[in-house]
């Protein structure tokens, strides 16, 4: 069994060894979308790739909500692990299974019926609406699989196992890469084939993960039964604001795009390429945030607050060390990296300047991931939602807009970078002086 008890041992070594597999898992998730786009673009053309991009925006928003719910899973289960409360752990795993099952079925039905409306609402070009709708509908049919294999991985991380989930994600990525050309080209299913490949890949990964985790007793699954009312209340109390955190982030990203769009095609193209790189650059900080969430949760459950603060300290220091190294690499390789995605000179120039300006602000964004992960581990989901609202809607969007007015296109990077610094100060302020340490999310279970 690959579970780990984080209430004892060397904190720095544990963070490093626990977060590395999470980084690899996140990288595989990113490559999943990249491979999918590669096959569709080459086999079906730009129009089909555009249709998938539209649908993927909606799927990403839903996935963001799932990730938010999973953050609540991570917090509740890691605290029970730290308390060595096996019965509570089993009971809450069952409650999450039932709640997520109902949620995925409801979302699947509503999403399927509303797919065309959603695609149209995004202002999709007429020529893409049909393809985007069908792609989205097929994905909604298989949304249970997307919920399922993400949930199994989250439960394992809560119990201290970050290695096993890599296998499940790798199966989905490899299978999707194989099935895409077969379904799209060989079976001549077009964009439908790309959607079927995605759903089947996720379905196989989910079923394998479920069978593997039950057979090897990696997760305390039981035959599903109706959960207790207080368990459902706790899950919703933490899960809804946690899910909304990710939705706030998605909406904030769209608002930033509104500012970028005012500068024309070259800036939009350069920014789009830079954002693809951003998703890779921030993987270490995001993985550290997930790692400290689980580790801090176990120690909060065990009442070992000194270790919680050690985890925060080592997490921040590790983030600064890794992200500053990445920043130097980004500055040196910005032009080459942007050139991998686009070849228009003006677009490449903007993308390069954007990365070179924002590079040394990345460590501050990483501090947000770490400290928010720590306070989230105590159950401060609503508070982290407020911090995200401040970060995006009070700081990032207005500062990006104002700096772009005074500094032109370079102001986009300056405004975003300055917002990273200020929001990290807010995150530290709440970590240092907030009342998150007084929160009790498992007291109902004990009573």
TAVENBEL-V197474 format. One record per residue. N is the residue number from 0. RES is the residue in one small letter. SS is DSSP state (h for helix, s for strand, l for the rest). D_FIRST is the distance of its C-alpha to the first C-alpha in Angstrom with 1 decimal. Layout:
# TAVENBEL-V197474
n-><N:N>
res-><RES:RES>
ss-><SS:SS>
d_first-><D_FIRST:D_FIRST>
This chain:
# TAVENBEL-V197474
n-><0:1:2:3:4:5:6:7:8:9:10:11:12:13:14:15:16:17:18:19:20:21:22:23:24:25:26:27:28:29:30:31:32:33:34:35:36:37:38:39:40:41:42:43:44:45:46:47:48:49:50:51:52:53:54:55:56:57:58:59:60:61:62:63:64:65:66:67:68:69:70:71:72:73:74:75:76:77:78:79:80:81:82:83:84:85:86:87:88:89:90:91:92:93:94:95:96:97:98:99:100:101:102:103:104:105:106:107:108:109:110:111:112:113:114:115:116:117:118:119:120:121:122:123:124:125:126:127:128:129:130:131:132:133:134:135:136:137:138:139:140:141:142:143:144:145:146:147:148:149:150:151:152:153:154:155:156:157:158:159:160:161:162:163:164:165:166:167:168:169:170:171:172:173:174:175:176:177:178:179:180:181:182:183:184:185:186:187:188:189:190:191:192:193:194:195:196:197:198:199:200:201:202:203:204:205:206:207:208:209:210:211:212:213:214:215:216:217:218:219:220:221:222:223:224:225:226:227:228:229:230:231:232:233:234:235:236:237:238:239:240:241:242:243:244:245:246:247:248:249:250:251:252:253:254:255:256:257:258:259:260:261:262:263:264:265:266:267:268:269:270:271:272:273:274:275:276:277:278:279:280:281:282:283:284:285:286:287:288:289:290:291:292:293:294:295:296:297:298:299:300:301:302:303:304:305:306:307:308:309:310:311:312:313:314:315:316:317:318:319:320:321:322:323:324:325:326:327:328:329:330:331:332:333:334:335:336:337:338:339:340:341:342:343:344:345:346:347:348:349:350:351:352:353:354:355:356:357:358:359:360:361:362:363:364:365:366:367:368:369:370:371:372:373:374:375:376:377:378:379:380:381:382:383:384:385:386:387:388:389:390:391:392:393:394:395:396:397:398:399:400:401:402:403:404:405:406:407:408:409:410:411:412:413:414:415:416:417:418:419:420:421:422:423:424:425:426:427:428:429:430:431:432:433:434:435:436:437:438:439:440:441:442:443:444:445:446>
res-><x:x:x:x:x:x:x:x:x:x:x:x:x:x:x:x:x:x:x:x:x:x:x:x:x:x:x:x:x:x:x:x:x:x:x:x:x:x:x:x:x:x:x:x:x:x:x:x:x:x:x:x:x:x:x:x:x:x:x:x:x:x:x:x:x:x:x:x:x:x:x:x:x:x:x:x:x:x:x:x:x:x:x:x:x:x:x:x:x:x:x:x:x:x:x:x:x:x:x:x:x:x:x:x:x:x:x:x:x:x:x:x:x:x:x:x:x:x:x:x:x:x:x:x:x:x:x:x:x:x:x:x:x:x:x:x:x:x:x:x:x:x:x:x:x:x:x:x:x:x:x:x:x:x:x:x:x:x:x:x:x:x:x:x:x:x:x:x:x:x:x:x:x:x:x:x:x:x:x:x:x:x:x:x:x:x:x:x:x:x:x:x:x:x:x:x:x:x:x:x:x:x:x:x:x:x:x:x:x:x:x:x:x:x:x:x:x:x:x:x:x:x:x:x:x:x:x:x:x:x:x:x:x:x:x:x:x:x:x:x:x:x:x:x:x:x:x:x:x:x:x:x:x:x:x:x:x:x:x:x:x:x:x:x:x:x:x:x:x:x:x:x:x:x:x:x:x:x:x:x:x:x:x:x:x:x:x:x:x:x:x:x:x:x:x:x:x:x:x:x:x:x:x:x:x:x:x:x:x:x:x:x:x:x:x:x:x:x:x:x:x:x:x:x:x:x:x:x:x:x:x:x:x:x:x:x:x:x:x:x:x:x:x:x:x:x:x:x:x:x:x:x:x:x:x:x:x:x:x:x:x:x:x:x:x:x:x:x:x:x:x:x:x:x:x:x:x:x:x:x:x:x:x:x:x:x:x:x:x:x:x:x:x:x:x:x:x:x:x:x:x:x:x:x:x:x:x:x:x:x:x:x:x:x:x:x:x:x:x:x:x:x:x:x:x:x:x:x:x:x:x:x:x:x:x:x:x:x:x:x:x:x:x:x:x:x:x>
ss-><l:l:l:l:l:l:l:l:l:l:h:h:h:h:h:h:h:h:h:h:h:h:h:h:h:h:h:h:h:h:h:h:h:h:h:h:h:h:h:h:h:h:h:h:l:h:h:h:h:h:h:h:h:h:h:h:h:h:h:h:h:h:h:h:h:h:h:h:h:h:h:h:h:h:h:h:h:h:h:h:h:h:h:l:l:h:h:h:h:h:h:h:h:h:h:h:h:h:h:h:h:h:h:h:h:h:h:h:h:h:h:h:h:h:h:h:h:h:h:h:h:l:l:l:l:h:h:h:h:h:h:h:h:h:h:h:h:h:h:h:h:l:h:h:h:h:h:h:h:h:h:h:h:h:h:h:h:h:l:l:l:l:l:h:h:h:h:h:h:h:h:h:h:h:h:h:h:h:h:h:h:h:h:h:h:h:l:l:l:l:h:h:h:h:h:h:h:h:h:h:h:h:h:h:h:h:h:h:h:h:h:h:h:h:h:l:l:l:l:l:l:l:l:l:l:l:l:l:h:h:h:h:h:h:h:h:h:h:h:h:h:h:h:h:h:h:h:h:h:h:h:h:h:h:h:h:h:h:h:h:h:l:l:l:h:h:h:h:h:h:h:h:h:h:h:h:h:h:h:h:h:l:h:h:h:h:h:h:h:h:h:h:h:h:h:h:h:h:h:h:h:l:l:l:h:h:h:h:h:h:h:h:h:h:h:h:h:h:h:h:h:h:h:h:h:h:h:h:h:h:h:h:h:h:h:h:h:h:h:l:l:l:l:l:h:h:h:h:h:h:h:h:h:h:h:h:h:h:h:h:h:h:h:h:h:h:h:h:h:h:h:h:h:h:h:h:h:l:l:l:h:h:h:h:h:h:h:h:h:h:h:h:h:h:h:h:h:h:h:h:h:h:h:h:h:h:h:h:h:h:h:h:h:h:h:h:h:h:h:h:h:h:h:h:h:h:h:h:h:h:h:h:h:l:l:h:h:h:l:l:l:l:h:h:h:h:l>
d_first-><0.0:3.8:5.7:8.8:11.8:14.9:17.4:17.6:18.0:20.2:20.7:22.1:19.5:16.7:18.9:19.5:16.1:14.8:18.0:18.4:15.9:17.6:20.9:20.1:19.1:22.3:24.3:23.2:24.4:27.7:28.1:27.8:31.0:32.7:32.3:33.4:36.5:37.2:37.5:39.5:41.8:42.6:43.0:44.4:46.1:46.4:47.3:44.2:42.1:43.9:43.2:39.5:39.6:41.3:38.8:35.9:37.4:37.0:33.5:32.5:33.9:31.9:28.7:29.6:29.9:26.4:25.0:26.9:25.5:21.9:22.8:23.7:20.3:18.6:21.0:20.9:17.2:16.4:19.2:17.9:14.6:16.8:18.9:16.1:18.0:15.6:18.7:19.9:16.7:16.8:20.5:20.5:18.0:20.5:23.4:22.2:21.7:25.3:26.9:25.5:26.5:30.1:30.3:29.3:31.8:34.5:34.1:34.1:37.3:39.1:38.0:39.2:42.5:43.1:42.0:45.6:46.6:43.7:44.5:48.2:47.7:46.2:49.5:48.2:51.1:52.6:51.8:48.0:47.8:47.5:44.7:42.8:43.1:41.8:38.8:37.9:38.5:36.1:33.4:34.0:33.6:30.1:29.1:26.7:24.5:24.8:23.8:21.0:18.9:19.6:18.5:15.1:14.5:16.0:13.9:10.6:12.7:13.8:10.5:10.2:8.6:11.7:10.9:9.8:13.1:15.1:14.8:16.2:19.0:19.8:20.4:22.7:24.6:25.1:26.1:28.5:30.1:30.8:32.0:34.2:37.0:36.8:37.3:39.6:41.8:41.4:41.4:43.8:42.1:42.6:40.9:39.7:37.7:36.0:34.9:33.8:31.7:30.0:29.4:28.2:25.8:24.2:24.3:22.5:19.8:19.5:19.5:17.0:14.6:15.4:15.0:11.8:10.1:11.9:11.4:7.6:7.9:6.5:10.0:12.3:15.0:18.0:21.4:23.2:26.0:28.4:27.0:28.9:31.7:30.6:27.1:28.9:31.3:28.6:26.9:30.3:31.5:28.8:28.1:31.7:32.7:29.4:30.2:33.8:32.8:31.8:34.9:37.0:35.7:36.4:39.9:40.5:39.7:42.2:44.8:44.4:45.1:48.3:49.5:48.5:50.4:53.6:53.8:54.0:52.3:51.6:49.9:47.8:46.8:46.0:44.1:42.1:41.1:40.3:38.0:36.0:35.5:34.7:31.7:30.3:31.7:30.0:26.4:25.5:26.9:25.4:21.9:22.6:23.8:20.6:18.5:20.9:21.0:17.4:17.6:21.0:20.0:17.5:20.3:23.0:21.3:21.1:24.7:24.2:26.8:27.5:24.0:24.6:27.8:26.3:23.7:26.8:28.8:26.3:25.5:29.3:30.0:27.4:28.8:32.3:31.6:29.8:32.2:35.3:34.5:33.9:37.2:39.1:37.8:38.7:42.2:42.8:41.5:42.4:45.2:43.4:40.3:42.5:44.5:41.5:42.0:45.7:48.9:51.6:52.8:53.4:49.9:48.2:50.3:49.2:45.5:45.8:47.7:45.3:42.2:44.2:45.3:42.0:39.8:40.1:39.5:35.9:34.4:36.0:34.4:31.1:31.9:32.2:28.6:27.3:29.4:29.2:25.4:25.8:28.3:26.6:23.6:26.2:27.3:30.4:30.3:34.1:34.8:32.8:34.7:37.9:36.9:36.2:39.6:41.2:39.5:40.6:43.6:45.3:44.5:43.3:45.5:48.7:48.3:47.7:50.8:53.0:52.1:52.6:56.1:57.1:55.3:55.2:52.2:50.8:50.6:47.7:45.4:47.2:46.9:43.2:42.5:44.5:42.7:39.3:40.8:42.3:39.3:37.0:39.6:39.3:35.5:35.9:38.7:36.6:33.6:36.1:38.5:36.9:35.9:32.3:31.1:33.0:31.1:29.3:27.3:25.4:28.5:29.5:26.3:27.0:30.5>
